[in-house]
Amino acid sequence: MVQSLESIIRKKRTELGLSQAYLAKKLGISRPTYILVEKGSRELTLKELKRLESILNLPKITVMITKAKKPLIKNDTIRISIPQEKVDKFKEVLLYVLEKVGAKRNVGKTVIYKLLYFIDFDFYEKFEEQLIGAAYVKNHHGPTPAMFDQVIQDMEKKKEIVQVKSKYFQYDQKKYLPNRSPNINLLTAREIKHIDEVLNRLSDKNANDLSVYSHKDVPFITAKQGQQIEYEAVFYRTDETSVRSYDDKSNL
Protein backbone atom coordinates (compact mmCIF):
# COMPACT_ATOMS: atom_id res chain seq x y z
CA MET A 1 0.00 0.00 0.00
CA VAL A 2 1.32 3.43 -0.94
CA GLN A 3 0.13 6.47 1.00
CA SER A 4 0.80 10.13 0.39
CA LEU A 5 2.22 12.28 3.15
CA GLU A 6 -1.00 14.28 3.45
CA SER A 7 -3.03 11.14 4.11
CA ILE A 8 -0.57 10.05 6.81
CA ILE A 9 -0.79 13.50 8.45
CA ARG A 10 -4.58 13.48 8.30
CA LYS A 11 -4.74 9.95 9.75
CA LYS A 12 -2.33 10.74 12.59
CA ARG A 13 -4.11 13.98 13.45
CA THR A 14 -7.44 12.16 13.67
CA GLU A 15 -5.98 9.35 15.80
CA LEU A 16 -4.57 11.90 18.27
CA GLY A 17 -7.82 13.85 18.37
CA LEU A 18 -6.21 17.08 17.21
CA SER A 19 -8.11 19.75 15.30
CA GLN A 20 -6.97 21.37 12.09
CA ALA A 21 -7.05 24.73 13.84
CA TYR A 22 -4.69 23.42 16.56
CA LEU A 23 -2.11 22.17 14.07
CA ALA A 24 -2.42 25.35 12.01
CA LYS A 25 -1.62 27.42 15.09
CA LYS A 26 1.36 25.21 15.96
CA LEU A 27 2.72 25.61 12.44
CA GLY A 28 2.12 29.34 12.41
CA ILE A 29 -0.25 29.24 9.45
CA SER A 30 -3.99 29.86 8.99
CA ARG A 31 -6.54 27.04 9.18
CA PRO A 32 -7.50 27.45 5.48
CA THR A 33 -3.80 27.13 4.59
CA TYR A 34 -3.49 24.02 6.76
CA ILE A 35 -6.52 22.48 5.04
CA LEU A 36 -4.66 22.87 1.75
CA VAL A 37 -1.79 20.86 3.27
CA GLU A 38 -4.08 17.94 4.06
CA LYS A 39 -5.53 18.16 0.55
CA GLY A 40 -2.05 18.02 -0.94
CA SER A 41 -2.48 21.45 -2.53
CA ARG A 42 0.02 23.29 -0.34
CA GLU A 43 3.70 22.42 0.07
CA LEU A 44 5.28 21.96 3.50
CA THR A 45 8.52 23.70 4.32
CA LEU A 46 11.30 21.68 5.96
CA LYS A 47 10.68 23.53 9.25
CA GLU A 48 6.95 22.75 9.13
CA LEU A 49 7.62 19.10 8.34
CA LYS A 50 9.99 18.81 11.29
CA ARG A 51 7.34 20.40 13.54
CA LEU A 52 4.68 17.96 12.36
CA GLU A 53 7.02 15.03 12.95
CA SER A 54 7.26 16.14 16.58
CA ILE A 55 3.59 16.92 17.17
CA LEU A 56 2.24 13.80 15.47
CA ASN A 57 4.85 11.45 16.97
CA LEU A 58 6.33 10.55 13.62
CA PRO A 59 9.94 9.27 13.49
CA LYS A 60 12.50 12.06 13.83
CA ILE A 61 13.74 11.96 10.28
CA THR A 62 13.08 13.82 7.05
CA VAL A 63 10.41 12.40 4.77
CA MET A 64 11.34 11.95 1.12
CA ILE A 65 10.04 14.95 -0.78
CA THR A 66 9.94 15.04 -4.56
CA LYS A 67 10.21 18.27 -6.52
CA ALA A 68 6.46 18.10 -6.99
CA LYS A 69 6.17 17.73 -3.22
CA LYS A 70 4.21 14.48 -3.41
CA PRO A 71 6.03 12.25 -0.93
CA LEU A 72 5.24 8.57 -0.96
CA ILE A 73 5.32 6.43 2.17
CA LYS A 74 5.33 2.70 1.60
CA ASN A 75 3.74 0.19 3.98
CA ASP A 76 2.89 2.96 6.47
CA THR A 77 6.56 3.45 7.32
CA ILE A 78 8.53 6.61 6.69
CA ARG A 79 11.57 6.43 4.46
CA ILE A 80 14.80 6.80 6.42
CA SER A 81 18.12 7.88 4.96
CA ILE A 82 21.06 6.72 7.04
CA PRO A 83 24.53 7.12 5.56
CA GLN A 84 25.84 3.64 4.80
CA GLU A 85 29.55 4.31 4.71
CA LYS A 86 31.28 1.89 2.37
CA VAL A 87 34.98 2.35 3.10
CA ASP A 88 36.20 0.12 0.27
CA LYS A 89 33.99 1.94 -2.21
CA PHE A 90 35.07 5.30 -0.79
CA LYS A 91 38.69 4.40 -1.55
CA GLU A 92 37.97 3.29 -5.10
CA VAL A 93 35.85 6.35 -5.88
CA LEU A 94 38.57 8.59 -4.45
CA LEU A 95 41.21 6.85 -6.57
CA TYR A 96 38.98 7.17 -9.63
CA VAL A 97 38.53 10.91 -8.97
CA LEU A 98 42.26 11.41 -8.41
CA GLU A 99 43.14 9.47 -11.54
CA LYS A 100 40.73 11.58 -13.59
CA VAL A 101 41.30 15.08 -12.18
CA GLY A 102 43.82 14.90 -9.32
CA ALA A 103 46.61 16.40 -11.43
CA LYS A 104 44.62 19.55 -12.24
CA ARG A 105 46.16 22.62 -10.61
CA ASN A 106 42.91 23.60 -8.90
CA VAL A 107 42.18 20.18 -7.39
CA GLY A 108 43.42 20.17 -3.83
CA LYS A 109 41.94 18.71 -0.67
CA THR A 110 39.06 21.20 -0.43
CA VAL A 111 38.00 20.63 -4.04
CA ILE A 112 38.10 16.86 -3.48
CA TYR A 113 35.78 17.30 -0.46
CA LYS A 114 33.20 19.05 -2.62
CA LEU A 115 33.51 16.65 -5.55
CA LEU A 116 32.88 13.67 -3.26
CA TYR A 117 29.93 15.47 -1.65
CA PHE A 118 28.24 16.20 -4.97
CA ILE A 119 29.02 12.71 -6.27
CA ASP A 120 27.19 11.27 -3.26
CA PHE A 121 24.32 13.74 -2.92
CA ASP A 122 23.63 14.12 -6.65
CA PHE A 123 23.49 10.34 -7.03
CA TYR A 124 21.04 10.13 -4.14
CA GLU A 125 18.81 12.79 -5.65
CA LYS A 126 18.79 11.16 -9.09
CA PHE A 127 18.45 7.51 -8.11
CA GLU A 128 17.30 7.50 -4.45
CA GLU A 129 20.19 5.18 -3.67
CA GLN A 130 23.50 5.78 -1.93
CA LEU A 131 26.71 5.53 -3.94
CA ILE A 132 29.41 5.81 -1.28
CA GLY A 133 27.01 6.68 1.52
CA ALA A 134 29.62 8.73 3.34
CA ALA A 135 28.63 11.01 6.21
CA TYR A 136 29.31 14.69 5.51
CA VAL A 137 29.62 17.40 8.14
CA LYS A 138 28.78 21.08 7.70
CA ASN A 139 31.70 23.42 8.30
CA HIS A 140 32.53 26.99 7.37
CA HIS A 141 34.02 26.11 3.99
CA GLY A 142 31.33 23.61 2.99
CA PRO A 143 30.60 19.88 3.32
CA THR A 144 33.42 17.69 4.65
CA PRO A 145 33.44 13.87 4.40
CA ALA A 146 33.78 12.77 8.03
CA MET A 147 35.95 9.72 7.35
CA PHE A 148 38.26 11.39 4.82
CA ASP A 149 41.33 11.81 7.03
CA GLN A 150 41.06 8.26 8.38
CA VAL A 151 40.78 6.81 4.89
CA ILE A 152 43.65 8.94 3.60
CA GLN A 153 45.93 7.83 6.44
CA ASP A 154 45.17 4.19 5.72
CA MET A 155 45.75 4.64 1.99
CA GLU A 156 49.03 6.47 2.59
CA LYS A 157 50.26 3.64 4.81
CA LYS A 158 49.43 1.16 2.06
CA LYS A 159 51.10 3.46 -0.50
CA GLU A 160 47.90 3.65 -2.52
CA ILE A 161 48.16 7.44 -2.71
CA VAL A 162 50.84 10.04 -2.17
CA GLN A 163 50.37 13.46 -0.60
CA VAL A 164 51.88 16.44 -2.39
CA LYS A 165 52.19 19.97 -1.03
CA SER A 166 52.01 22.69 -3.66
CA LYS A 167 50.90 26.25 -4.32
CA TYR A 168 47.72 27.34 -6.06
CA PHE A 169 48.43 30.97 -6.88
CA GLN A 170 49.54 32.40 -3.50
CA TYR A 171 47.80 29.72 -1.41
CA ASP A 172 49.29 26.57 0.09
CA GLN A 173 47.58 23.50 -1.31
CA LYS A 174 47.47 19.89 -0.21
CA LYS A 175 47.07 17.48 -3.13
CA TYR A 176 46.75 13.72 -3.39
CA LEU A 177 47.87 11.64 -6.35
CA PRO A 178 47.05 7.94 -6.94
CA ASN A 179 49.73 5.25 -6.74
CA ARG A 180 47.43 2.60 -8.18
CA SER A 181 44.45 2.43 -10.47
CA PRO A 182 40.98 2.15 -8.97
CA ASN A 183 39.22 -1.21 -8.86
CA ILE A 184 36.30 -0.30 -11.09
CA ASN A 185 34.77 -3.72 -10.50
CA LEU A 186 33.35 -2.20 -7.32
CA LEU A 187 31.52 0.43 -9.38
CA THR A 188 28.56 -0.08 -11.69
CA ALA A 189 28.41 1.43 -15.17
CA ARG A 190 25.72 3.82 -13.92
CA GLU A 191 27.91 4.94 -11.02
CA ILE A 192 30.93 5.53 -13.28
CA LYS A 193 28.78 7.52 -15.72
CA HIS A 194 27.45 9.60 -12.83
CA ILE A 195 30.91 10.29 -11.39
CA ASP A 196 32.16 11.35 -14.83
CA GLU A 197 29.22 13.74 -15.18
CA VAL A 198 29.96 15.37 -11.82
CA LEU A 199 33.66 15.70 -12.65
CA ASN A 200 32.89 17.18 -16.07
CA ARG A 201 30.58 19.72 -14.47
CA LEU A 202 32.55 20.71 -11.40
CA SER A 203 36.22 19.69 -11.50
CA ASP A 204 37.40 22.86 -13.25
CA LYS A 205 36.07 25.03 -10.43
CA ASN A 206 38.45 26.20 -7.72
CA ALA A 207 37.98 25.66 -3.98
CA ASN A 208 36.28 29.01 -3.42
CA ASP A 209 33.84 28.55 -6.31
CA LEU A 210 32.87 25.09 -5.10
CA SER A 211 32.50 26.29 -1.51
CA VAL A 212 30.17 29.08 -2.65
CA TYR A 213 28.20 26.60 -4.78
CA SER A 214 27.89 24.10 -1.92
CA HIS A 215 26.63 26.86 0.38
CA LYS A 216 23.64 27.24 -1.97
CA ASP A 217 22.69 23.57 -1.66
CA VAL A 218 19.63 22.96 0.52
CA PRO A 219 21.10 19.94 2.38
CA PHE A 220 24.01 22.15 3.45
CA ILE A 221 21.77 25.13 4.27
CA THR A 222 19.42 23.13 6.50
CA ALA A 223 22.19 21.38 8.47
CA LYS A 224 23.55 22.86 11.68
CA GLN A 225 27.18 23.94 11.87
CA GLY A 226 29.42 21.03 12.81
CA GLN A 227 26.66 18.47 12.38
CA GLN A 228 25.89 15.83 9.78
CA ILE A 229 24.17 16.83 6.54
CA GLU A 230 20.97 14.92 5.77
CA TYR A 231 20.73 13.12 2.43
CA GLU A 232 16.93 13.43 2.31
CA ALA A 233 17.18 17.21 2.01
CA VAL A 234 18.25 16.80 -1.64
CA PHE A 235 14.56 16.54 -2.48
CA TYR A 236 14.17 20.19 -1.38
CA ARG A 237 16.90 21.45 -3.71
CA THR A 238 16.30 24.54 -5.80
CA ASP A 239 16.81 24.55 -9.55
CA GLU A 240 20.32 25.96 -9.09
CA THR A 241 21.73 22.77 -7.53
CA SER A 242 19.12 20.14 -8.44
CA VAL A 243 20.30 17.52 -10.93
CA ARG A 244 17.11 15.54 -11.34
CA SER A 245 14.29 16.03 -13.80
CA TYR A 246 11.22 15.34 -11.69
CA ASP A 247 8.99 15.00 -14.72
CA ASP A 248 11.20 12.25 -16.12
CA LYS A 249 11.03 8.84 -14.45
CA SER A 250 14.02 7.57 -16.43
CA ASN A 251 16.28 8.53 -13.51
CA LEU A 252 14.90 5.66 -11.46
N, C-alpha and C positions, 0 to 999 in steps of 0.2 A: 504494500500500500504506500502510495506517495502522497504526502500532505504538504500544502503550501505553508509558509511561515504564518500567514494571517490566520489560517484555520487553527494552527497550534496555539497561537496567542488567544484567539477567541475561546477555544476549548478550555485552556488553562484559567482564563479569567472567570469563566462560568463555574468551573470546578471550585475555585477559591471564593466564589460569591462576591466578586468585586464588580463595581459598576464601571461603565465606560467613562463617566464623569470623574470617578476617582483616579483611574489610570491617566486620563487626560491631564488632570491637575499635577500628578506626579511627574509627567513628562514635560510639563510646562507648555502644553498646547491646548487648543480649544476642544470641546467635545465633538463638534462637527468634523474637525480635522482628525481626531482620533478615530471616528467612525470610518473615515476614508482609509485609515491604516488597516482596519479589520476587513474592509472590502477589497484590499489590495490595490487601491487607487492612489495611495500616498506612500512615498518612500520613507523608510526609517533612516535616521542618521546613525552613525556608529555609537554615539553617546546615548541616544534613545534606546537602541538595541541592548546596550549594556545595562541600562536601567531596567528594562523589561525583564532581562535575564534574572536580575536580582529580585524584583517584585514578584515574579511569577514562579520563582524557584526552579528556573531552568539551569542547566549546567553552566558554569562560569567560563564559557568559551565564546568565540565569535562564530555565528552562523554563516554558512556559505551564502554569499550574496552575488547574484549575477548582475551584469551591467543593466539588465532590465529590471533588476530588483525583484525577481521572482524566485526566492530561495526554495529549494526542495529539501524536505526532510524525509528520509526513508525509514520505514518500519518504526515510526514514532520516536526515533532517536536523532539527536542533533549531531551533525557532522563535526568531528573533532580533528584539528590539524596539529599534530605533535611532531616536531622535527625528528626525523629518524636518521640520525647521523650515521653515514656509511663511510667509515674511515678509509677503507680500501678504495672505494669509488672516489672519495675526496682526493686522494693522492693521484689517481689516474687522470681525473679531470684537471687537476692542477698541472700535471706534467703535460697534458694535451694543450692547455692554455699557454704554458711557457714555451712549448715547442713551436706553437703557432705565432705568438706575439711577444714572447719574453725578451727578445733582442731589440724590440723597438725602444727608442730613446725615452719615450714618455712612460713606459710600463715599468713602474717600480712597485713597491709593496702596497701602497695606497690604491693604485689603479687595479692591482690584482684583487684586493678586497672587494672593490665595486664590481669588477667583472664576475667574480664568483657569486656575489649577491644577486646580480641581475640574471645570471645563468640559472640560479635556483628559483628565484621568485617569478621570473618570466615563464619558466617551464611550468611552475605550479598554476599560474594563471591560465596558461593555454591548455594544459592537459589535466589539471586537477590531480596531478600525481607529483611526488617528490623525486627530484633527480639525485642530488647529493643528500638533501635533507639536513643540511648543516644548520646549526643555531647561529643566528646573527644578533649582535648586540648594537644598540643605538649609542653612538658617541658623537662628539662634536663634529668630526670630519665625515661622518656618514656611517653606514652599516659595516660592522667588523665581524668576520667569522670567528666564533668563540674558540674553536679548536685549532686555529691556524698556526699559532706559535708551537703548539705541541706536535702537530703534524710535521711542521718544518724541521724541528729539532730531530725528530725520528728519521726523516728523509736525509738530513745532512749526515747523521751518524752512519746511515747505510750508503752514503755517497750517491744517492739518487738525484740530488740537486746540489748546486754550489751557490753560495751567496757572494754577491759582488757589490762592492760599494763604489758609487760613481757620483757624478754631478749631472743634474738636469738644470741647465742654465746656471743660476747661482745657488741652487738648492742641493743639499746632500740627498742622495737617493740610495735606497737599498733595493737591489735587484736580485732575482733568483733565475738561474739558468739550469736546464735539465741535463743530467748526466746519463739518462737513459730514455728510451722512447716509452710512451704510455702503452699500457696493455688495453688496447681498444676492444678486446673481447669482453671487457666489463661494461662496455657502453653499447647501447642499441643504435641502429642507424638513425632513428628519430632523435635520440639524444645528441648524437654527433652533429646532425643537421642543425639542431637547435643551438648548440654551443657555437657553431660556425656563424650562425646568424647574429648572435649576440656580439661575437668578436668583430664581425664585419661592421656592425652598427656602432660599437662603442670603443673599440681598442685604440683608435687614433686620438681619443680625447685625453687630455692631461688630468692629473689628480684633482686639480681645482674644479675643472669642468664636470668631472664625474661626481665629485662631492656635491656640487650645486644641483646637479641633476637628481642625485639620490635624495636630496633634501626635499624634492618636490613629489616624492613617491609616497602615497598614502600609508603604506605599511610603516615607513620610517616616521612619518608625521604623527601617527597615532600612538607610537610606542613612547614609553617614558625613557628619559635619559638614563643610560647605564643598564637598561633592561632589554630583555629579548624581544625581537620584532616578530609579530604574528603573521604567519603565512596567509591566513584567511583574509587579511585586510587587502590582498591584491584584488579582490572582487569589488573593492570600493575605488579603485584607481580612476584617475581622471584620464581624459584622452591623451594628455601629454606623455604619460608613462605607460599607459595600457598597451598591451601587445596582442590582445585577443579581439577577434571580430565576434561580437556576441550574437550576431544575426546569422553566423556561419557555423554550423555544427561539425564541420570537417575537422576542427581542432581536436575533437574528442575521439 
